Amino acid sequence: MPKALWNGVVIAESDVYETVEGNIYFPAAALKIEHFKASTETSFCPWKGTASYFDVEAGGKTSAGAAWYYPDPKPKAAHIKGHVAFWRGVKVEE
């Protein structure tokens, strides 16, 4: 079952997920929400739309903008609405 870890702490885990461009997108229900804090960071992808970010906090450390999601994805990316992916030091294991 895929899981995401930050600072040795499991912050998301699910056997249901989407994979896009090599990234595993976990459904929002799989997040251990106490480790996520809304960020003001955004970015834009021409085919997915505008991404929003979360800072990830666990074990006394924070990774700023380490989780991203598309709150209103473009039609070709509609299947990842309500899903979150990771980078910036968050380890995703399959």
C-alpha positions in Angstrom: 0.0 0.0 0.0 1.6 3.3 -1.0 2.4 5.7 1.8 4.0 9.2 2.1 6.5 9.9 4.9 7.9 13.1 6.2 10.6 13.0 8.9 9.9 9.3 9.5 6.1 9.9 10.1 3.4 8.5 7.8 1.4 11.4 6.6 -0.7 9.7 4.0 -1.5 6.1 3.1 -4.0 4.5 0.7 -4.3 1.5 -1.6 -6.5 3.7 -3.9 -4.6 6.5 -5.8 -3.9 8.1 -9.1 -0.5 8.3 -10.9 0.3 11.2 -13.1 3.7 12.0 -14.6 5.3 9.5 -12.2 3.7 11.1 -9.1 1.3 9.3 -6.8 -1.7 11.4 -6.0 -3.4 10.2 -2.7 -7.1 10.9 -2.1 -7.7 13.6 0.4 -9.3 11.1 2.8 -5.9 9.3 3.0 -4.1 12.3 4.5 -3.3 12.5 8.2 -4.6 16.0 8.2 -2.9 17.1 11.5 0.4 17.2 9.5 -0.9 19.6 6.8 -1.1 23.4 6.9 -2.4 25.5 4.0 0.2 27.5 2.1 -0.2 30.6 -0.1 2.0 29.0 -2.7 0.5 28.3 -6.1 1.9 27.1 -9.5 0.4 26.6 -13.0 0.5 23.6 -15.3 -0.8 24.1 -18.8 -2.8 20.9 -18.9 -3.7 20.4 -15.2 -4.4 24.0 -14.1 -3.5 25.9 -11.0 -2.0 24.0 -8.1 -2.3 24.9 -4.4 0.1 23.7 -1.7 0.3 22.5 1.8 3.3 22.8 4.2 3.9 19.4 5.8 4.8 19.2 9.5 5.9 16.1 11.5 8.4 15.2 14.1 9.2 18.9 14.8 10.2 19.7 11.2 8.4 21.4 8.4 8.7 21.1 4.6 7.2 24.2 3.0 5.0 23.5 0.1 5.7 19.8 0.1 2.2 18.7 -0.9 0.2 20.0 -3.9 -3.2 19.5 -5.3 -5.5 20.9 -8.0 -8.7 22.3 -6.5 -10.2 23.0 -9.9 -8.2 20.9 -12.4 -8.7 21.2 -16.2 -10.8 18.5 -17.9 -7.9 16.3 -18.8 -6.8 16.2 -15.1 -10.3 15.8 -13.6 -9.4 12.4 -12.2 -6.9 14.0 -9.7 -9.5 16.4 -8.2 -9.5 15.8 -4.5 -6.0 14.2 -4.6 -2.7 15.3 -3.2 0.9 14.6 -4.3 4.3 15.2 -2.7 7.8 16.4 -3.2 10.5 18.5 -1.3 11.7 15.7 0.9 8.5 13.8 1.4 9.3 10.1 0.6 6.6 8.1 -1.2 6.9 4.4 -0.9 4.9 1.9 -3.0 
